[in-house]
Amino acid sequence: MKEIETVPGEVKSRRKLLAGIGILSLFSIWKAGIFTRKKTVVSCAPPEQKETMKLLSQNGQLVEVDVSKIKSVQGKITDQELQDWIKKH
């Protein structure tokens, strides 16, 4: 009778040992990243440089303007037209 009573105790301890090993192995697999979602990769490339052109504003200040915003040049202006165009303080 002693043998029958000791067998269930050994089986329970083995089950606990196997359950502990299983939990530890699942934890290590989870930490290794097998079950985690893949992270998206963000490129670290520098942003594109836009072409700018320095132009004189109507109040006489030098400003940078994107080339795509500038209309095509129709012709050269005279010095008198430039002086009339600039607002004086």
C-alpha positions, 0 to 999 in steps of 0.5 A, spaced: 500 500 500 505 504 501 507 504 493 500 506 491 500 512 496 507 514 494 506 514 486 501 520 486 505 524 489 511 523 484 506 524 479 504 531 481 511 533 483 513 531 475 507 535 473 509 541 477 516 540 474 514 539 467 509 545 468 514 550 470 519 548 465 514 549 460 512 556 463 519 558 463 520 556 456 514 560 453 517 566 457 524 565 454 521 564 447 516 570 448 522 574 450 526 572 444 521 575 440 517 570 436 510 571 438 511 579 438 509 583 432 514 585 427 516 593 428 515 597 422 522 600 420 522 608 419 527 610 414 532 615 417 534 619 411 535 626 411 529 630 408 529 632 401 532 639 400 527 644 396 530 648 391 529 656 393 531 662 390 533 669 394 528 674 391 527 682 393 520 683 397 516 689 395 518 692 402 526 691 400 527 685 404 531 679 401 527 673 402 527 665 400 522 663 395 521 655 393 522 655 385 516 651 384 512 658 386 515 662 381 512 664 375 517 664 369 520 671 367 517 675 362 523 680 361 527 684 365 525 691 368 528 697 368 531 701 374 525 706 374 520 700 375 524 697 380 524 704 384 517 705 383 515 698 385 519 698 392 515 701 398 519 706 401 518 707 409 
